[in-house]
């Protein structure tokens, strides 16, 4: 049996050479990894917390049959930079804007899951002229308090200890408790692929810094402002979401009066992975 590779230990460049599936671009001096596939109208996929662009593994190829798809690794995640930054929705909105400028993308539809959904909301408010449609998947933004277990991780040294243990068990438990409803889908290969980037040096520090800032549910005013814009919005939610419960999605839908809400049964916080056949069809029908 091979020795366990410690979390947050591997040089970014070395790990990216071994495992990154996409391309790299320099954005304001920061290496940024992204996957690009397909032809057609641009669609930008924005992952949520704990994940990177692998979040969309069951969706990219299907969407790329109809669209030009870009899946970013947000800064601090995946194979993008680990430089210390003022992490938050503003930073990630700026990253999307800089990315679009660098690739000459004038307008695009944004698909954001969880933290990526909050990023899409802020970007749309600041750059409405560059957004065709918004697809929000179990999106962050609405006021919501964390369950007890995640709150414990915010305590000094607790997160560092738990996420520094030489085991997959803590991360697997996090995925099972808050992300994936159908535990049969939590195969070792999936857990390994989701958390592979966690091996990159300074990743644990980035994750805990972001988590402790607690900006995920801070967009109440922005969502009310978004309701006043003329932009097509589809909200997709997993009925069994334990991270951001369905009632939060229903309240977001109520505020965004012109939006459409689709609930996916048998899925949690990542319905695009748990029920890809349902999600992909909803996304295609909306984005066309």
VMD Tcl script that draws the C-alpha trace (Angstrom):
set ca {
  {0.00 0.00 0.00}
  {1.38 3.41 -0.94}
  {2.06 5.95 1.79}
  {-0.66 8.51 2.49}
  {0.08 11.87 0.87}
  {-0.55 14.60 3.41}
  {-3.19 17.20 2.79}
  {-2.00 20.67 1.80}
  {1.52 19.40 1.08}
  {2.16 19.21 -2.67}
  {3.57 22.04 -4.83}
  {0.84 23.49 -7.02}
  {2.87 23.23 -10.22}
  {3.79 19.59 -9.64}
  {0.26 18.52 -8.75}
  {-1.17 20.43 -11.71}
  {1.30 18.76 -14.07}
  {0.07 15.40 -12.84}
  {-3.66 15.92 -12.60}
  {-5.01 19.14 -14.15}
  {-7.35 18.35 -17.04}
  {-7.68 21.82 -18.55}
  {-5.79 24.92 -19.57}
  {-4.05 27.70 -17.66}
  {-4.30 31.44 -18.06}
  {-2.66 34.29 -16.16}
  {-5.26 36.65 -14.67}
  {-3.71 39.73 -13.08}
  {-0.61 37.68 -12.29}
  {-2.56 34.77 -10.81}
  {-2.43 31.32 -12.49}
  {-5.97 30.20 -13.21}
  {-7.03 26.74 -14.34}
  {-10.11 26.18 -16.48}
  {-11.67 23.53 -18.70}
  {-12.92 24.57 -22.14}
  {-15.08 22.39 -24.38}
  {-17.63 22.62 -27.16}
  {-18.86 25.27 -29.57}
  {-21.73 27.73 -29.47}
  {-22.99 30.35 -27.05}
  {-20.64 30.76 -24.05}
  {-21.63 29.15 -20.73}
  {-19.43 29.63 -17.65}
  {-19.66 27.07 -14.84}
  {-18.79 28.21 -11.29}
  {-18.25 25.59 -8.60}
  {-19.10 25.86 -4.93}
  {-17.06 25.60 -1.74}
  {-15.01 22.42 -1.12}
  {-15.08 21.55 -4.84}
  {-13.31 22.67 -7.99}
  {-14.26 22.29 -11.66}
  {-14.62 18.53 -11.09}
  {-18.03 19.41 -9.65}
  {-19.29 19.48 -13.25}
  {-17.79 16.15 -14.36}
  {-21.23 14.73 -15.23}
  {-22.38 17.88 -17.04}
  {-19.57 19.41 -19.09}
  {-19.55 16.97 -22.01}
  {-23.34 17.02 -22.39}
  {-23.52 20.81 -22.26}
  {-20.57 21.06 -24.66}
  {-22.67 19.36 -27.34}
  {-24.72 22.59 -27.51}
  {-22.58 25.33 -25.99}
  {-19.04 26.66 -25.57}
  {-18.46 25.62 -21.97}
  {-15.88 27.05 -19.58}
  {-15.47 25.57 -16.07}
  {-13.25 27.72 -13.84}
  {-11.27 26.80 -10.78}
  {-11.92 29.78 -8.54}
  {-8.85 31.20 -6.80}
  {-7.91 29.10 -3.79}
  {-9.46 25.98 -5.34}
  {-8.55 23.33 -7.88}
  {-5.34 24.09 -9.75}
  {-5.64 27.87 -9.58}
  {-3.44 30.12 -7.43}
  {-3.11 29.75 -3.66}
  {-1.85 33.29 -3.11}
  {-3.45 34.92 -0.02}
  {-6.36 37.11 -1.09}
  {-9.41 38.89 0.26}
  {-11.66 35.92 -0.47}
  {-15.31 36.69 -1.05}
  {-17.95 37.18 -3.69}
  {-16.38 40.42 -4.90}
  {-13.05 38.73 -5.53}
  {-14.69 35.92 -7.49}
  {-16.88 38.31 -9.47}
  {-13.70 40.17 -10.43}
  {-12.07 36.87 -11.40}
  {-14.94 36.05 -13.75}
  {-14.79 39.53 -15.29}
  {-11.03 39.32 -15.82}
  {-11.38 35.81 -17.26}
  {-14.00 36.96 -19.77}
  {-11.85 39.92 -20.77}
  {-8.79 37.72 -21.26}
  {-10.63 35.25 -23.49}
  {-12.62 37.89 -25.36}
  {-16.00 36.68 -24.08}
  {-18.38 39.61 -24.42}
  {-21.43 37.88 -22.93}
  {-22.13 34.52 -21.36}
  {-24.69 32.59 -19.36}
  {-23.53 31.77 -15.84}
  {-24.21 28.50 -14.05}
  {-23.24 28.64 -10.39}
  {-23.57 26.04 -7.63}
  {-23.62 27.13 -3.96}
  {-20.78 29.68 -3.56}
  {-20.58 29.79 -7.35}
  {-24.23 30.80 -7.44}
  {-23.53 33.71 -5.10}
  {-20.65 34.70 -7.36}
  {-22.97 34.63 -10.38}
  {-25.48 36.86 -8.57}
  {-22.87 39.49 -7.70}
  {-21.37 39.38 -11.18}
  {-24.77 39.87 -12.81}
  {-25.54 42.88 -10.63}
  {-22.22 44.48 -11.52}
  {-22.09 43.45 -15.20}
  {-25.67 42.96 -16.33}
  {-24.74 43.72 -19.93}
  {-22.40 40.69 -19.98}
  {-24.94 38.13 -18.73}
  {-27.39 36.27 -20.95}
  {-28.98 33.95 -18.37}
  {-28.44 32.83 -14.77}
  {-28.77 29.23 -13.63}
  {-28.46 29.02 -9.84}
  {-27.91 25.54 -8.37}
  {-28.55 25.24 -4.59}
  {-27.17 28.75 -4.55}
  {-25.53 30.64 -1.74}
  {-26.61 34.18 -0.93}
  {-29.76 34.02 1.19}
  {-29.42 34.45 4.97}
  {-28.96 31.04 6.57}
  {-27.23 29.78 9.71}
  {-24.77 26.90 9.62}
  {-25.54 23.59 11.34}
  {-23.59 22.82 14.52}
  {-20.94 20.56 12.98}
  {-19.67 23.13 10.45}
  {-19.67 25.78 13.17}
  {-17.26 23.66 15.20}
  {-14.77 23.74 12.31}
  {-14.64 27.54 12.56}
  {-13.17 27.31 16.07}
  {-9.43 28.10 16.37}
  {-7.23 25.08 15.60}
  {-10.17 22.65 15.33}
  {-10.38 22.86 11.56}
  {-6.62 22.65 11.21}
  {-6.56 19.50 13.33}
  {-9.48 17.72 11.64}
  {-8.50 18.55 8.07}
  {-4.86 17.77 8.78}
  {-5.51 14.15 9.80}
  {-3.96 11.56 7.50}
  {-7.27 10.08 6.40}
  {-10.02 10.60 3.84}
  {-12.65 10.03 6.53}
  {-13.22 13.67 7.51}
  {-13.68 14.86 3.96}
  {-15.81 11.85 3.06}
  {-18.04 12.56 6.07}
  {-18.38 16.19 5.01}
  {-19.46 15.10 1.54}
  {-21.93 12.58 2.95}
  {-23.39 14.84 5.63}
  {-23.77 18.05 3.63}
  {-23.26 17.51 -0.10}
  {-24.40 14.12 -1.42}
  {-27.76 12.60 -0.46}
  {-27.37 9.21 -2.14}
  {-24.51 7.62 -0.21}
  {-24.12 4.92 -2.90}
  {-22.60 7.66 -5.06}
  {-19.83 8.31 -2.54}
  {-17.42 5.82 -4.06}
  {-13.77 6.09 -3.10}
  {-12.97 7.21 -6.65}
  {-15.44 10.11 -6.39}
  {-14.15 11.22 -2.98}
  {-10.60 11.00 -4.29}
  {-11.36 13.05 -7.39}
  {-13.26 15.72 -5.46}
  {-10.56 16.15 -2.83}
  {-7.43 15.62 -4.94}
  {-6.75 19.36 -5.10}
  {-6.85 19.43 -1.28}
  {-3.38 17.89 -1.40}
  {-1.95 21.11 -2.87}
  {0.12 23.22 -0.49}
  {-1.86 25.91 1.37}
  {-5.25 24.50 0.34}
  {-6.37 23.74 3.90}
  {-5.42 27.28 4.89}
  {-7.42 28.72 1.98}
  {-10.47 26.56 2.70}
  {-10.55 27.43 6.38}
  {-9.97 31.13 5.71}
  {-12.87 31.20 3.27}
  {-15.13 29.11 5.50}
  {-14.46 31.25 8.56}
  {-15.24 34.48 6.71}
  {-18.85 33.30 6.48}
  {-19.72 35.35 3.42}
  {-21.76 32.56 1.81}
  {-25.14 33.80 3.06}
  {-24.57 37.55 2.89}
  {-26.44 38.59 -0.27}
  {-29.95 39.42 0.92}
  {-29.80 42.99 -0.38}
  {-28.19 41.88 -3.63}
  {-30.87 39.28 -4.28}
  {-33.59 41.88 -3.78}
  {-31.74 44.14 -6.24}
  {-31.41 41.26 -8.71}
  {-35.20 40.91 -8.64}
  {-35.45 44.33 -10.28}
  {-33.28 43.35 -13.25}
  {-34.62 41.87 -16.45}
  {-32.60 38.67 -16.59}
  {-33.80 35.08 -17.16}
  {-33.18 33.03 -14.01}
  {-33.59 29.32 -13.39}
  {-33.19 28.07 -9.82}
  {-32.46 24.35 -9.43}
  {-32.49 22.73 -5.98}
  {-31.95 19.27 -4.58}
  {-34.97 18.35 -2.47}
  {-32.77 16.66 0.16}
  {-30.17 19.44 0.48}
  {-28.79 19.44 4.04}
  {-26.33 22.27 3.43}
  {-28.78 24.91 2.17}
  {-32.31 23.55 2.68}
  {-34.96 23.73 -0.02}
  {-36.92 26.34 1.94}
  {-34.04 28.75 1.27}
  {-34.33 28.11 -2.45}
  {-38.09 28.61 -2.30}
  {-37.59 31.95 -0.54}
  {-35.06 33.01 -3.17}
  {-37.57 32.07 -5.86}
  {-40.27 34.11 -4.11}
  {-38.03 37.20 -4.07}
  {-36.92 36.71 -7.68}
  {-40.47 36.92 -8.96}
  {-39.67 36.23 -12.60}
  {-37.52 33.20 -11.86}
  {-38.40 29.57 -12.41}
  {-37.77 26.93 -9.72}
  {-37.08 23.28 -10.48}
  {-36.75 20.79 -7.60}
  {-34.78 17.60 -8.22}
  {-35.92 14.64 -6.13}
  {-33.42 12.23 -4.62}
  {-30.61 14.79 -4.63}
  {-28.82 16.95 -2.08}
  {-26.55 19.96 -2.43}
  {-25.02 18.78 -5.71}
  {-28.02 17.70 -7.83}
  {-26.06 18.13 -11.05}
  {-23.95 15.14 -9.95}
  {-26.60 13.02 -8.24}
  {-29.22 13.36 -11.01}
  {-27.22 14.49 -14.06}
  {-29.77 13.24 -16.58}
  {-32.42 15.50 -15.02}
  {-30.13 18.46 -14.43}
  {-28.55 18.39 -17.89}
  {-31.91 18.45 -19.63}
  {-33.15 21.30 -17.44}
  {-29.96 23.25 -18.14}
  {-30.07 22.71 -21.89}
  {-33.75 23.63 -22.17}
  {-33.14 26.83 -20.19}
  {-29.88 27.91 -21.80}
  {-30.92 27.38 -25.42}
}
mol new
graphics top color blue
foreach p $ca { graphics top sphere $p radius 0.5 }
foreach p [lrange $ca 0 end-1] q [lrange $ca 1 end] { graphics top cylinder $p $q radius 0.2 }
display resetview
